[in-house]
Amino acid sequence: MNESKVSWGVPTKSRTRKTEKFLTPVLTLSALLKPSAGRKMSFNTAAQELLGLVSGESTFAMGFDPHQNIFIKVSPDGNFKITKTFSVSDKKTYEYIAKLKDFDVNVDNHLTIEPVDGEEYFQVSGIVSEGEMGSETVEEEEMPVLDEPIHMNAPEEEEELVEEMDASDVDDDDEF
């Protein structure tokens, strides 16, 4: 077994670790799981790096042109402030983008982000809906929560008994 996958000691609380779905910069519009759900838009790690976002500090603005293109500009006078989890919730903007791009808001929608040559802003260059991704999902790793510590004894050595069979022990009528 690979030692890097071993958790030493007794886990005391559950941890969920998410892995990135995309290596490219992406802004995700989260699925609305219930009518009163917040309209969350979040940046993945690659987008955070591309845009130079700082957790809980950066602000950005979103722009739209007549050709239904979406633009993002990080700026001190932006109208959206990034949370510590690199997300923002804004009902008006979320619903405008969903209507503009005809999104199914019951699934996550991922907007790929690219720099615009010679400009200080970025453009949404592609869109992938969760339904179009097939069975790809976020991987999660959960650690068990234990009420009481487990005391383990040293493993006792066990001998394996190996029985050898000759061909004469097998009947032709036996099925495996």
N, C-alpha and C positions, 0 to 999 in steps of 0.2 A: 504494500500500500504506500502511496505517496505521502510522505510526512507532512507536506504543506497543506494537506486536506484534513489533518488531525487537529481537533480543538482540544487543547490541554486544559484540564480542570473541568469543573462542572458548570455548564452554562446556567446563568442566572436569569436571563431574560431573552425573549425572542428577538431575533434580528432578521430583517428581510433585506436582502441585497438584490438590487436590480442591475441588470446588465443593459448596456445600450443596445437599442435595436438598430441604430444607424451609426456609421462612422463619419458620415457627412453631416454638416450643420443642418439642424431641423428645429422648427417651431411646431409643437404639437398642440392642437386644439382637442382637449379631452372630451370624451363622450359624455353626453348628458344622461346619467343613469336614472334620474328622476326629474320631474318638472321643475322643482325648486333648486336643482343643483347649480353650483357656481359655474360660471363660464371661464374655465381655467385654460390658459395658454402657457406652455412651458418650453424652455430652451434646453436642448440636450447639451452634453459636454462640448462637443465640437462647435456648436453655435455659440456657446459661452466664450470659447477661446477666440473664434473668428470675430465676434462683435466686441471683445474685450470687456465683457460684463463683470461687474464686481457685486458679489452677493449682498443684497440689502441696500446697495448704494446707487447703482447705475440707473439712469432713466433713459427712455427711448421714445421715439414717436413712430407712428405708422402712417404711411401715405398711400394714396391710390391715384392711378391715372385713368384717363378715359378708356383705355384698352383693357381695363380690369386687372392691371398689374398691381402687385402689393409690394411696398417698399418699407424698409426698417432703417431708422437712423438713430444711432446712440448719440445723445446730446444732453448737456446739463439742463436744458430747458424742455426736455421731452415730457410728454404728458402721462407716461406710464413709469412707475418706479418698480424695479425688480425686487421680489421678495428674497429672503434668505435661501429659498429653494429654487431660485431662478425661474419664477413664474409670475404671472399677473392675471388678475381676474377683472374682466370688463365686459359686462353684458352687451352693451351697445356695439362695441367693436367685434366681439365674438360673433354676434348674430349677423352683423353686416358682412363679415367675411364668409360665414356659412351660407348666406343667401347669395352673395356675389359669385361664389364658386359652386353653388348647388350641392353642398355637403350633406351627407347623412349624419346628423348630429348624434345618432345612437351609437356611433363607432368613433374611435380616435381618428383624427385627420392630421397628417404630417406634411408640413410645408418645408421643402428644402430651400435653403438660403445660400445665395452666392454674392460675392462682391460685384459691384458695378464698376467697370474700368474707368479710372480717372475721377471717381466720385467718392464721397465720404459716407455713402449710404449703401444698403444692400437690397437685393431683390429676391422675392420668392420666385424660384425658377422651376419648381415642380411640386406636385401634390400627390400623395399616396394616402388612400383611405385604408383603415384597418381591414375592412372587408376584402380589399383587393390584395392584401398580403397573405391570404390563405390562413394557414394554421400557425404562422409565426407569432409568438407571444413573448412578453418579457419574462426572462428566467428569474425565478425567485429562489433564494436559499433560506430556509427557515431553521433556526436552532430551537430545539425543544425546550420547554419550560418545565423545570422540575420543582416540585414542592419540597422534597427532601433530598439531601445528597445521597448518592448511591455509593456504597462501600463495596469495592470489588476485591476479591481475593486473588492471589496469584494464580494464574491458570495452571491447572494440573496437567501433567503430560499424559497424553492418551496414546495408546498404541493402536494403529490401524491394522486390522486383520485383513489380509488379502487372500482370497481364496482363488486358487488357480483351477481352471476348468480345462479338461482336454476335450478334444472334438468328440470323443466317445460319450461324454456326459450330455451332449445335446442331441435330442431326437430330431429327426427330419420334420416331424409334425409340429414342433414347437414354433410359436410365432413370437417375434420380438416387438 
